[in-house]
């Protein structure tokens, strides 16, 4: 008789999700779905708010990556002002975003995924957690805590606080950087460089024991999308870009299918679909249609679309990483590896920006009123490309908003990945905890931020249950 296996909740991710595995009457996996079971209403409750409030409001979407939303939102507001913000403000925003990359990637790698990597997918779940890492390899745990702390401290030094800062504003940033705070940040970097070098050396040995997982963890042919340096800015090819630039799509063989695409015109080549089993939208590449136009974003995709990182140590690591496979790297297991290389690139770029002569300039904000009724802001968040799109009236009040969040871009790929892993590892008549952990672990490769990503398109299906203190359902309301 056909059965279902439900993993609820998926553990060691940000937000609430579950996985349903469908077995046929022989106990073989027939299908698997990743459900995002929470819903956010930011697009609706910002309507009627003054546009200049948007960065601070949108930062509240998430406590893990508020900086990413601050930056994309502020860029959309810059477009509403129709201003060119001061170059020093651009550098300071870049610094903040790179600090966000550092702390977020450290959280994902050390706190959420290292228990699987250090102790193995089949380890006792009572030990397979951050406390087990502290016990088994305390130096690795300390490095993870310290590296994330450095990223968070840089954010606090620049923006005044680590979570939900209001420093990034339409037109630039609110307060310039002074020499004392610059030196304070520079003083942290040697420690951070030492940690990421140690971690890369350890990981390049550790991942060799996961050959079966590498072969089956989202090892699927897809497109990849990410920002690259614009043609008028790049010096050595399309290098890593996280703040500005243009969008590039490459196919499963590494061939460029769309290059130097204007992010502000994203709707021409990115479509958005919905499915009844999830509150997370399903973006797709329009020229290939839905669902064939699935693509991936984030660290794996960014390292696949670029021609180089643009910093010396990261470029050496990127060259070694790309040698894993001719063309592009397919396996989603390698998101972990890609995160470490991006941390190296972020730290090198932070150091370069801090040494720029104008970094302590006091000209950090452009002032203007409403000069455009529509604005799009696109940047790279740690988990992938982030799009904020606003429309306002002549009084500057928001009339419409659309968000495509990094995790949303990966939704189609995550669903294919859980199916691939389940088909390979799950045997219905002899289930083990390690089998199901692998199904969860492939989701952790993507490091989804579900609180960020669940944004409605059109009329979303909704189910509400009223449950009493004994857990009994006493009333239900459904909207299809």
VENZI-V594743 format. One record per run of one state. SS is the DSSP state (2 for helix, 1 for strand, 0 for the rest). FROM is the first residue (numbers start at 1). TO is the last residue. If there is no record, write none. Layout:
ss->SS from->FROM to->TO
ss->SS from->FROM to->TO
//
This chain:
ss->0 from->1 to->2
ss->1 from->3 to->8
ss->0 from->9 to->13
ss->1 from->14 to->14
ss->0 from->15 to->16
ss->1 from->17 to->23
ss->0 from->24 to->28
ss->1 from->29 to->36
ss->0 from->37 to->39
ss->1 from->40 to->40
ss->0 from->41 to->41
ss->2 from->42 to->45
ss->0 from->46 to->49
ss->1 from->50 to->50
ss->2 from->51 to->59
ss->0 from->60 to->65
ss->2 from->66 to->81
ss->0 from->82 to->86
ss->2 from->87 to->119
ss->0 from->120 to->129
ss->2 from->130 to->136
ss->0 from->137 to->137
ss->2 from->138 to->159
ss->0 from->160 to->167
ss->1 from->168 to->169
ss->0 from->170 to->171
ss->1 from->172 to->173
ss->0 from->174 to->178
ss->2 from->179 to->216
ss->0 from->217 to->222
ss->1 from->223 to->228
ss->0 from->229 to->238
ss->1 from->239 to->240
ss->0 from->241 to->245
ss->1 from->246 to->250
ss->0 from->251 to->255
ss->1 from->256 to->261
ss->0 from->262 to->262
ss->2 from->263 to->268
ss->0 from->269 to->269
ss->1 from->270 to->273
ss->0 from->274 to->281
ss->1 from->282 to->285
ss->2 from->286 to->288
ss->0 from->289 to->294
ss->1 from->295 to->296
ss->0 from->297 to->298
ss->2 from->299 to->305
ss->0 from->306 to->307
ss->1 from->308 to->308
ss->0 from->309 to->311
ss->2 from->312 to->322
ss->0 from->323 to->331
ss->2 from->332 to->354
ss->0 from->355 to->364
ss->1 from->365 to->365
ss->0 from->366 to->373
ss->1 from->374 to->381
ss->0 from->382 to->383
ss->1 from->384 to->392
ss->0 from->393 to->396
ss->1 from->397 to->404
ss->0 from->405 to->405
ss->2 from->406 to->409
ss->0 from->410 to->410
ss->2 from->411 to->425
ss->0 from->426 to->427
ss->2 from->428 to->430
ss->0 from->431 to->432
ss->2 from->433 to->446
ss->0 from->447 to->448
ss->1 from->449 to->449
ss->2 from->450 to->453
ss->0 from->454 to->454
ss->1 from->455 to->455
ss->0 from->456 to->461
ss->1 from->462 to->467
ss->0 from->468 to->472
ss->1 from->473 to->479
ss->0 from->480 to->480
//
